Amino acid sequence: MNQIKNKDHKQIGQELELFFTHDIAPGAPFWLPKGMVIFKELEKYIRDLTEKAGYLETSTPIMVKSELFKRSGHWVKFGEHNMYNLMLSDEVNDLNPISYTLKPMNCPESTILYRFKTRSYKELPLRFSELGRLHRREKSGEVNGLLRVRQLTMDDAHIYCREDQIFQEVSNILDMMIAFYKNFGFEYEFRFATRPEQRAGTDAMWDKAEKDLEEVLKKKNIKAGDKKGDGAFYGPKIDMHIKDALGRDWQLATVQLDFHMPQAFDLQYVNEKGELEKPVMIHRAIFGSFERFIAILTEQYQGAFPLWLAPVQIMIMPITDKQEPHAKKLVEELKENGIRVELDNRPQTLQAKIRDSSLQKIPYLGIIGDREIKETNISIRTRAGEDLGKLEISKLIHKLREEIDKKI
């Protein structure tokens, strides 16, 4: 791809009416209807993957008392400068306001879910997933479109397991990462991030966690680059890095091994002997954040999204007003088959309609004239200008559904 001609995701987002940012909410994107189609399709995709992998979806409050992050250890590292904290009164005229925080991460609240009831070894591994909205106080000079935001959405997951289940769980997550990014055509590499200077937990915890992750990489024959000192403050991690359309390096997916949080929140389960043990906590994200992933994807495809992600999958174009009633019936039939379709019935020339749809990066253009109505078919072109000839309506629907379902 000619990098000189590549457009920035912010420009593409405006031109294709996907998303934009506004001074009224610095660092927080506004999603237009077409952009939300992409967002929701990716939500469906990750939900399907996690459900098949045995995850249970959860949701936790967006604002909680700051004491939660003090207990987890996040307050010391991030509290004052990277979190949005508010002093709020629970009662009218309360003279003792309480500090609340807009959550910058989901993991501390996940431990509250775990502690909802006494857990048994038979429940483990317990895999909680959450598509959570987070807030982080990024510096104004670092905020950049969707690539670096203050309000973000993460496809988070937290797995609670026994120590003898660590290898299988981490291994499964790495397999999920690889399959996911291969499907989008990204080149990737893994990097192993070890203990940072500022960290929670004991050296013994870190020794054990780093050794466990090294063992997974070795047994799976994965060569990982070194990110010495770049681990999460509560545990080491294996990050997946990809190259974007401009050759820039981004860290997106991650799996992190945590012995600290179960200790900090006194998490327990009842083992086979009826004794209490502490579980291990594994943190996992595949997208990283929806916002950054969509920004990279938008630039990767230059707005020409694959059919399953395209906001409008086919544009139907009657040549004259005479074919409009037939075109409207076809639009309804396509909608009934789960295909995102629009009708271009503007009083414009066919050439103008084709040009406009191509500029909007709509994958397929369906042209209807008198001959198509007579032969009960439709003329199909691609956004790249390829003429696919005439197709029977049933064959068109089958072709589109097959391509959508395969996510190609």
C-alpha positions in Angstrom: 0.0 0.0 0.0 1.3 3.5 -0.9 1.9 5.0 2.5 1.9 8.6 1.0 -1.7 8.2 0.0 -2.8 6.7 3.3 -5.3 8.8 5.2 -5.4 9.3 9.0 -8.2 7.5 10.8 -9.6 10.9 11.9 -10.0 12.0 8.3 -11.6 8.7 7.3 -14.0 8.8 10.3 -15.2 12.2 9.2 -15.5 11.4 5.5 -17.4 8.1 6.0 -19.4 9.5 8.9 -18.1 7.0 11.5 -16.8 9.0 14.4 -15.4 12.4 15.4 -14.1 14.2 18.4 -15.2 17.6 19.8 -13.8 20.2 22.1 -16.8 19.7 24.4 -15.4 16.3 25.5 -11.6 16.2 24.9 -10.4 12.6 24.5 -13.9 11.1 24.3 -15.2 10.2 20.8 -18.6 10.7 19.4 -19.9 7.7 17.5 -22.1 8.3 14.5 -24.6 5.6 13.5 -22.3 4.0 10.8 -19.4 3.9 13.3 -21.6 2.2 15.8 -22.3 -0.5 13.3 -18.6 -1.3 13.3 -18.4 -1.0 17.1 -21.4 -3.4 17.6 -20.1 -5.9 15.0 -16.8 -6.1 16.9 -18.7 -6.5 20.1 -20.7 -9.4 18.6 -17.5 -11.0 17.4 -15.6 -10.9 20.7 -18.7 -12.0 22.6 -19.0 -15.0 20.4 -15.4 -15.9 20.9 -15.5 -15.5 24.6 -18.8 -17.4 25.0 -17.4 -20.3 23.0 -14.3 -20.3 25.2 -16.4 -20.6 28.4 -16.4 -17.0 29.6 -19.3 -15.6 31.6 -20.2 -12.0 30.8 -20.5 -9.5 33.7 -20.9 -5.8 34.3 -19.6 -3.7 37.1 -20.3 -0.1 38.2 -18.6 2.8 36.3 -18.0 4.7 39.6 -17.1 3.3 42.9 -15.6 4.5 46.2 -11.9 5.2 45.8 -11.0 2.9 48.7 -11.3 0.0 46.2 -8.3 1.2 44.3 -6.4 2.0 47.5 -6.8 -1.6 48.5 -5.8 -3.0 45.1 -2.7 -0.8 45.0 -3.8 1.2 41.9 -4.1 4.4 44.0 -0.4 4.6 44.8 0.6 4.2 41.1 -2.2 6.0 39.3 -4.5 7.7 41.8 -4.0 11.4 41.7 -2.7 12.0 38.2 -4.3 9.3 36.0 -7.8 8.8 37.6 -10.9 11.0 37.7 -11.7 11.3 41.4 -14.7 13.1 42.9 -15.6 14.1 46.4 -19.3 13.3 46.8 -21.8 13.5 49.6 -24.1 10.5 50.1 -26.7 12.6 51.9 -27.9 16.2 51.5 -25.8 18.6 53.6 -23.4 15.8 54.5 -20.2 17.4 55.9 -18.1 14.4 55.3 -17.9 13.8 51.6 -16.5 10.5 50.3 -14.0 10.1 47.5 -15.3 8.3 44.4 -13.4 7.3 41.3 -14.5 6.7 37.7 -13.0 3.3 37.1 -9.8 3.3 35.0 -9.7 -0.5 34.9 -12.1 -3.4 35.7 -9.9 -5.8 37.7 -10.6 -4.5 41.2 -14.3 -4.7 40.7 -14.0 -8.2 39.2 -12.7 -9.3 42.6 -16.0 -8.1 44.2 -17.9 -10.4 41.7 -15.7 -13.3 42.7 -16.4 -12.7 46.4 -20.2 -12.7 45.9 -20.3 -16.2 47.3 -18.0 -19.0 48.6 -16.2 -20.6 45.6 -15.4 -24.2 45.2 -12.5 -25.8 43.3 -15.1 -27.3 41.1 -16.0 -23.8 39.8 -12.4 -23.1 38.7 -11.3 -21.9 36.2 -13.9 -19.2 36.6 -13.8 -16.9 33.6 -15.5 -13.5 33.9 -15.6 -11.2 30.8 -16.7 -7.5 30.7 -17.0 -5.0 27.9 -16.4 -2.1 30.3 -16.3 1.7 29.8 -13.2 3.2 31.5 -11.8 6.7 32.1 -8.2 7.7 32.3 -6.7 11.2 32.7 -4.4 11.2 29.8 -2.4 14.4 29.3 -4.0 16.7 26.7 -0.9 16.7 24.5 -1.0 12.9 24.3 -4.7 12.6 23.3 -4.9 11.6 19.6 -8.2 10.8 17.9 -9.1 7.2 18.8 -5.5 6.1 19.3 -5.2 7.6 22.7 -8.4 8.6 24.5 -9.6 9.5 28.0 -12.8 7.4 27.7 -12.3 3.9 26.4 -14.0 0.6 26.1 -12.1 -2.6 26.9 -12.9 -6.3 26.2 -11.6 -7.2 29.6 -11.6 -10.7 31.2 -10.4 -12.0 34.5 -9.9 -15.7 35.0 -9.7 -17.2 38.5 -8.0 -20.6 38.6 -5.8 -23.0 40.5 -2.0 -22.9 40.1 -2.1 -26.2 38.2 -4.5 -24.6 35.7 -2.3 -21.6 34.8 -0.6 -23.2 31.8 -3.8 -24.3 30.1 -5.5 -21.0 30.7 -2.7 -18.8 29.4 -2.1 -21.1 26.5 -5.8 -20.9 25.5 -5.6 -17.1 25.6 -2.5 -17.0 23.4 -4.2 -19.2 20.9 -7.2 -16.9 20.9 -5.0 -13.9 20.3 -3.2 -15.5 17.4 -6.4 -16.7 15.7 -8.0 -13.2 16.2 -5.2 -11.2 14.7 -4.5 -13.6 11.8 -8.2 -13.2 10.8 -7.6 -9.4 10.4 -4.4 -9.9 8.5 -2.1 -8.2 11.0 1.6 -9.1 11.4 2.2 -9.7 15.1 4.9 -10.6 17.6 4.8 -11.4 21.3 6.8 -9.6 24.0 7.4 -10.7 27.6 7.2 -7.9 30.1 8.8 -8.4 33.5 8.6 -6.7 36.9 8.7 -2.9 37.0 10.5 -0.9 39.7 7.2 0.2 41.2 5.2 -2.8 41.9 2.8 -4.6 44.3 3.4 -8.0 45.8 6.4 -9.8 47.1 9.5 -10.9 45.1 8.4 -14.5 45.6 5.1 -13.8 43.9 7.0 -12.2 41.0 9.5 -15.0 40.7 6.7 -17.6 40.5 4.6 -15.5 38.0 7.5 -14.8 35.7 8.6 -18.4 35.8 5.0 -19.6 34.9 4.7 -17.3 31.9 8.2 -18.3 30.7 7.2 -21.9 30.9 4.1 -21.3 28.8 6.1 -19.5 26.1 8.7 -22.3 26.1 6.2 -25.1 25.8 4.3 -23.4 23.0 7.6 -22.6 21.2 6.8 -18.9 21.1 9.7 -16.5 20.8 8.9 -13.4 22.7 10.8 -10.1 22.6 12.0 -8.7 25.9 10.1 -5.8 27.7 12.2 -5.8 30.8 10.6 -3.8 33.6 7.4 -3.1 31.6 5.1 -5.5 33.5 1.8 -4.5 35.1 2.4 -3.2 38.6 0.7 -6.4 40.0 2.3 -9.0 37.7 4.2 -9.9 34.6 2.5 -10.1 31.2 2.8 -11.3 27.6 1.8 -8.6 25.2 1.0 -8.9 21.5 2.4 -6.1 19.3 1.2 -5.4 15.7 2.3 -3.1 12.9 -0.2 -0.7 11.5 -0.6 0.5 7.9 2.1 3.1 8.5 4.5 0.6 10.1 3.9 2.0 13.6 4.2 -0.5 16.5 1.2 -0.9 18.8 0.6 -3.1 21.9 -3.0 -4.3 21.8 -3.7 -7.8 23.2 -2.3 -8.8 26.6 -2.4 -11.6 29.1 -1.2 -10.9 32.7 -0.5 -13.2 35.6 -1.4 -11.9 39.0 -0.7 -13.4 42.5 -1.1 -10.0 44.2 -4.8 -9.1 43.7 -6.1 -12.4 45.3 -3.9 -11.6 48.3 -5.0 -8.0 48.5 -8.7 -8.9 48.4 -8.4 -12.1 50.4 -9.9 -14.2 47.6 -10.4 -17.9 48.5 -11.8 -21.1 47.2 -12.5 -24.4 49.0 -10.2 -27.1 47.7 -10.8 -30.9 47.5 -9.9 -31.3 51.2 -12.4 -28.7 52.3 -9.5 -26.2 53.0 -9.3 -22.6 51.9 -6.8 -21.7 49.2 -6.1 -18.6 47.2 -6.8 -18.6 43.5 -4.6 -17.2 40.8 -5.9 -14.2 38.8 -5.3 -13.9 35.1 -6.0 -10.6 33.3 -6.8 -10.7 29.6 -7.8 -8.4 26.7 -7.9 -9.2 23.0 -8.6 -5.8 21.4 -6.8 -3.9 24.0 -9.3 -1.0 23.6 -12.1 -0.8 21.0 -11.2 2.8 20.2 -7.5 2.1 19.4 -8.3 -1.1 17.6 -10.9 0.6 15.4 -8.5 3.5 14.6 -5.8 1.0 13.5 -8.4 -1.1 11.6 -9.7 2.1 9.9 -6.3 3.0 8.6 -5.4 -0.6 7.8 -8.4 -0.8 5.4 -8.5 2.9 4.6 -12.2 2.8 5.3 -12.8 -0.1 2.8 -13.9 -2.5 5.6 -14.6 -6.2 4.8 -18.2 -7.0 4.1 -19.1 -8.2 7.6 -17.9 -4.9 9.2 -19.1 -2.5 6.5 -21.8 -0.1 7.8 -23.6 -0.4 4.5 -23.0 -3.7 2.7 -24.8 -3.1 -0.6 -26.3 0.0 -2.2 -29.3 -0.6 -4.5 -29.5 1.8 -7.4 -32.6 2.0 -9.7 -31.6 3.6 -13.0 -34.8 5.6 -13.2 -37.9 6.3 -11.0 -39.7 3.6 -12.9 -37.7 0.8 -11.2 -37.9 2.3 -7.7 -40.9 0.2 -6.5 -39.1 -3.0 -7.5 -35.9 -1.7 -5.8 -37.7 -1.0 -2.6 -39.0 -4.6 -2.5 -35.5 -5.9 -3.0 -34.2 -3.7 -0.2 -36.8 -5.2 2.2 -35.9 -8.7 1.1 -32.2 -8.1 1.8 -32.9 -6.6 5.2 -35.0 -9.6 6.1 -31.9 -11.7 5.4 -29.8 -9.7 7.8 -28.0 -7.6 5.1 -27.3 -3.9 5.7 -28.6 -2.2 2.6 -29.5 1.3 1.5 -31.5 2.6 -1.5 -30.0 5.4 -3.6 -33.1 6.9 -5.3 -31.7 10.4 -5.7 -32.4 12.2 -9.0 -28.8 11.7 -10.1 -27.2 9.9 -13.0 -26.2 6.3 -12.5 -22.5 7.3 -12.9 -22.9 9.8 -10.1 -24.5 7.2 -7.8 -21.8 4.7 -8.5 -19.1 7.3 -7.9 -20.6 8.4 -4.6 -21.1 4.8 -3.3 -17.5 3.9 -4.3 -16.2 7.0 -2.4 -18.2 5.8 0.6 -16.4 2.4 0.3 -19.6 0.4 0.1 -18.6 -3.1 -0.8 -21.3 -3.9 -3.4 -23.4 -1.9 -5.8 -26.6 -3.3 -7.1 -28.1 -1.8 -10.3 -31.7 -2.3 -11.4 -33.0 -1.3 -14.8 -35.9 -2.6 -16.9 -33.9 -5.6 -18.2 -33.0 -6.7 -14.6 -36.6 -6.5 -13.6 -37.7 -8.6 -16.7 -35.0 -11.2 -16.1 -35.6 -11.2 -12.2 -31.9 -10.5 -11.5 -29.6 -7.6 -10.6 -26.4 -6.2 -12.0 -23.6 -6.3 -9.4 -20.4 -4.2 -9.2 -17.8 -4.0 -6.5 -16.5 -0.8 -4.9 -13.2 -1.4 -6.7 -15.1 -1.2 -10.1 -15.2 -4.9 -10.9 -18.3 -5.9 -12.9 -19.7 -9.2 -11.5 -22.4 -9.4 -14.1 -26.0 -10.3 -13.3 -27.1 -12.4 -10.4 -30.4 -14.0 -9.4 -31.6 -12.4 -6.2 -31.4 -15.7 -4.3 -27.8 -16.2 -5.5 -26.9 -12.6 -4.5 -28.3 -13.2 -1.0 -26.4 -16.5 -0.6 -23.2 -14.9 -1.8 -23.5 -12.0 0.7 -24.5 -14.2 3.6 -21.7 -16.6 3.0 -19.1 -13.8 2.8 -20.6 -12.2 6.0 -20.7 -15.4 8.0 -17.1 -16.3 7.0 -15.9 -12.8 8.0 -13.8 -12.4 4.9 
